[in-house]
Structures are given as C-alpha cells and as structure tokens.
C-alpha cells in the first residue's frame, strides 16, 4: 500500500491532497506519518489529528478538505479555501490515491 515513491513525494513538500471522507484523510495521514511528517502546530504525529473529522462535525463540511505540506511551514496544515492554489502548491490528489491503489506507473 505505502511504497517508497509515495513516501519520497510526500517528504518533498509543496503539495496538497483533497480528502472527501474521513477514511481518505486517515490514509493520507498514515502515509504522512510513515514519511515522518507531522502537523505544523502542537501534534507530534500526523495521525494525532484528523481535521476532516473536526470540520465535518462542526460545520457540516460536505466537500473535500485540503491537507497540505508546504516546505516553508515545516509541517502539515489544512484548509477548505483556495489558499494552497494561491501559494502554488501542487494538487497531487489523483496521483496519491492512484499510488495507494498501485495504479501509478511513474
């Protein structure tokens, strides 16, 4: 499921992934933890906090929540806005979930 290609791309930074379900966010956070990434703030491990659960419960979030890793932030962050696009982060959503399923050839 998690291969070296996924780990290396996550470590590289300047990406975001749109998570439409708690399960997809959990998969991403597990991969981030395996890559040694953690949240920008108080959490020591990527899996300690799933913002999708918090946002969907508090605000009734029906669309995807973006989780990203900007090298300048030195940690994972999340947003439901266009901030990542404005910062020039790459949307690797399709690539990531294809790679998890073993469907990427590059």
N, C-alpha and C positions, 0 to 999 in steps of 0.2 A: 504494500500500500504506500508507505512513505519510502521514497528512494533518494539516493544521493543528489539527483538532479533537482528534486523539489527542495531539499534542504539547502543546497547551494544558491538557488534562485531566491529563496526567502531571505537568506543571510545578506545577499547583495543589496537589498533595500530598494527604496523608491518605487514601491508597488502598493496597490490596494486590491482587495477582493470583496465583491458584493456577496453577502450571505443573506439568503432569503428565508432560512429556517435556523432554529437552534442547532439542529444536527449539523448543518453545513458550517456554522460558526464553530461548533465543537471540533469538527475535523480540522479546520484551519488552525485553531488554537493548539491542538495536539501536534500538528506539523510544526508550528512555530516553536513550541516547547522543545521538540526534538532538535530543532535548529539552534536552540539556545537563545531564542528571542524572548523578551518579557515586556510587560506593559511599561509605558513611559513614567507612570506615577508610582503608587505605593505597592503594587503587586510584584512579588518576587518571581512568579511563574506565569506563563501565558495562560494556563488553564485555570488560574485562580479566579478569573472574572470573565464572564461571557456577556458582553454588552447587549447582545441581541435579546437575552432573557430580560434584562433590566428595562430596555427601551420598549419591547413589545408588551410587557406587563404594565408599565407606567403610562405609555402614550398610545397604546393600541396600534403600534407600528405594523403596517400591513405589507410594506415594501421592504426591499433589502436594506440592510445596514452595511456600511462600508467599514472594513477593518484594514488598516494600512500600516506600513512600516517605512517611514521617511528617515533616511540615514541621519539627517540633521537633528531629528527628535531623539534619537538613540533609544527608541522603544516603540512598541505598538500603540496605536491610537485608534479612535473610531469616530465616525461622523455619519449623519444622514443627509449631509449637504453636498455641494459640488466642490468643497474645499480641496480635495485631493486632485481633482482635474485642474483646478486653478494653480496648484503647486507643481503640476507637471508629472505627477506620479502615474505610473503605468497601470492600467486595469488588466490584471492577469487572471481574472476570474475563470474564464473559459479554459485557459491553459492549466490552471491549478487543478480544477475538478477533473479535467481530462487526464492529467498526470496521475491523480489519485486512482482513477479507474484503469490506469495503464494504457491509455489511448494516445499518448503523445509519442511521436516518432522522432522529435528533435531534441 
